[in-house]
Amino acid sequence: MRILSGIQPSGKLHLGNYFGMMKPALCLQEQGEAFLFIANYHALTTVADPAQLLANTFDVALDFLACGLDPQRTVFFRQSDVPEVTELTWLLSTITPMGLLERCHSYKDKLAKGIPASNGLFSYPVLMAADILLYQADLVPVGRDQKQHVEVTRDLAIKFNNQFDPVFKIPAPSILEDVAVVPGIDGQKMSKSYGNTIELFGDPKETKARIMRIVTDSTPLEEPKNPDTCNIFALYKLFATPAEREDMAARYRAGNFGYGTAKKALFEAFDAAFAPLRQRREELAKNRDYIEQILRCGAERARVEARKTLIAARHAMGIE
């Protein structure tokens, strides 16, 4: 089974990225033939600074490798290192109904967030379809907000196969139902857009300061508190063992337990989890050529599959 996933290098990766996409993606190494790409073409719709995009792309590669990605078991590459994806995007765009794209909610959502309208933003689902179909993916793990894009991909693959030849495998979305919703320090969903993130590999002092700024209610120290409605506890339980969760929940309910103490416990749990990974990341960062070699080798492996699909699609459409 071939499984494909991708992530945009649109900023520093944070806890929401880790528990929402990175950790599930790393688990794919155990489940089948995993393809994981850094979607720097997609990031062009929101990142206009070339130096920033290059830095972000390198940081994403470092973060994944530090967190346990095995390039021997996962085909890990930059989207832009596989030029076949842009040609397939064009081929697919010639059969994509405008109405299909107009119904995609992602475009409207991004406009609402202040991202300038562009053809790239509007036709984003076609590039995503090319990402998936190019490698003949069986399964595409996505959050519920991305399910529509996989449905668009399926529609385009079926239309192409019916209109021309059966070139594309019809991929299935795998909805990540059990992925935790990670609250930011303000209580909203953790997102770079809201500026409420806790970076995976930020400066430890700044990370601690951000954790200490997590929004809480005004329940006095001596009164019992509800762990189920507390942002601190929601983050703490992502790291804690079942016994540790139960212990902290009991301390919340018993009273005489302050939010400041809970925040310190959260930072200690975060640091215990990521300090070893931070050390590994620092070692990896010293050898940029090694990171580049991993990405280029991944791209070569990806292109072997990409060329097969593109040749078949070109032939089916009468290009060659």
Secondary structure, 3 states (H helix, E strand, C coil): CEEEEEECCCCCCEHHHHHHHHHHHHHHHHCCEEEEEECHHHHCCCCCCHHHHHHHHHHHHHHHHHCCCCCCCEEEEEHHHCCHHHHHHHHHHCCCCHHHHHCCHHHHHHHHCCCCCCHHHHCHHHHHHHHHHCCCCCEEEECHHHHHHHHHHHHHHHHHHHHCCCCCCCCEEEECCCCCCCECCCCCECCHHHCCCCECCCCHHHHHHHHHCCCCCCCCCCCCCCHHHCHHHHHHHHHCCHHHHHHHHHHHHHCCCCHHHHHHHHHHHHHHHHHHHHHHHHHHHCCHHHHHHHHHHHHHHHHHHHHHHHHHHHHHHCCC
